[in-house]
Amino acid sequence: MQNMTFRKLLEVLIAAAMLFGWAVMLSAGFRIAEENEEAPELSRLNPVRYGFQIFLFATPAFVLFSRRRVFNERLSIGIIVFGMFSLCQPFTIVLYRCGFQTLLVGTLAFIVVVHMKVETKVV
């Protein structure tokens, strides 16, 4: 019972990290590349600069820790569709800048979901 509670908590934390990384990746597109010339060592450690890396590692980690295969397949396909939409839409450059990264993460998550073994219960 305690193991399932820990697993659920871990799923929630990884999902929060995944959403944080995606939101940071999109918000970085709104800002022009502004480097802080006064303190480059502090800007190097800023998590806002690493939104794509957070999104890239949190999404497959969520897929690995979550045992809901159908949900994970649909989530990864949704990320792929949103990435394709972001690359093809003519409205805003922000979505276009993050479109390929979103497509890449969705494809990686889908590959991980498809190659996971299905746990079957023998009655």
HELIX and SHEET records of a PDB file:
HELIX    1   1 GLN A    2  PHE A   30  1                                  29    
HELIX    2   2 PRO A   40  ARG A   44  1                                   5    
HELIX    3   3 PRO A   47  TYR A   50  5                                   4    
HELIX    4   4 GLY A   51  PHE A   65  1                                  15    
HELIX    5   5 ARG A   69  CYS A   88  1                                  20    
HELIX    6   6 ILE A   93  HIS A  115  1                                  23    
END                                                                             
